[in-house]
Amino acid sequence: MTRLRVGLLFGGASDEHAISVKSAREICAHLDPEKYEAIWIGITPAGGWRPCADPTAGPAPGRSHPRPLRRAR
C-alpha cells in the first residue's frame, strides 16, 4: 500500500510555540504510520526552520533554515 506523504509544521516564533509543539506531539501519537509518511518541520522560537524525525525528537542538529525549505529537484 502506498502511503500518503504529509508535511507537518510546528513551533514558531510566537508565544504559542510550546502549544504548537504539544499539538504536533498529539498528531504524531495518532497518525497511522501505515497510511501516512510524515515529514516533520520544526520552527524554532527564533524563526529558523529545521527538519525533525518527529516532534518529540526536537530539531535536527546543524544549520537552521531562515526561510521555508524548498522542494528538492
KABELLIN-V772479 format. One record per residue. N is the residue number from 1. SS is DSSP state (~ for helix, > for strand, _ for the rest). Layout:
n=N ss=SS
n=N ss=SS
This chain:
n=1 ss=_
n=2 ss=_
n=3 ss=_
n=4 ss=>
n=5 ss=>
n=6 ss=>
n=7 ss=>
n=8 ss=>
n=9 ss=>
n=10 ss=>
n=11 ss=>
n=12 ss=_
n=13 ss=_
n=14 ss=_
n=15 ss=_
n=16 ss=_
n=17 ss=~
n=18 ss=~
n=19 ss=~
n=20 ss=~
n=21 ss=~
n=22 ss=~
n=23 ss=~
n=24 ss=~
n=25 ss=~
n=26 ss=~
n=27 ss=~
n=28 ss=~
n=29 ss=~
n=30 ss=~
n=31 ss=_
n=32 ss=_
n=33 ss=_
n=34 ss=_
n=35 ss=_
n=36 ss=>
n=37 ss=>
n=38 ss=>
n=39 ss=>
n=40 ss=>
n=41 ss=>
n=42 ss=>
n=43 ss=>
n=44 ss=_
n=45 ss=_
n=46 ss=_
n=47 ss=_
n=48 ss=_
n=49 ss=>
n=50 ss=>
n=51 ss=>
n=52 ss=>
n=53 ss=_
n=54 ss=_
n=55 ss=_
n=56 ss=_
n=57 ss=_
n=58 ss=_
n=59 ss=>
n=60 ss=_
n=61 ss=_
n=62 ss=_
n=63 ss=_
n=64 ss=_
n=65 ss=>
n=66 ss=_
n=67 ss=_
n=68 ss=_
n=69 ss=_
n=70 ss=_
n=71 ss=_
n=72 ss=_
n=73 ss=_
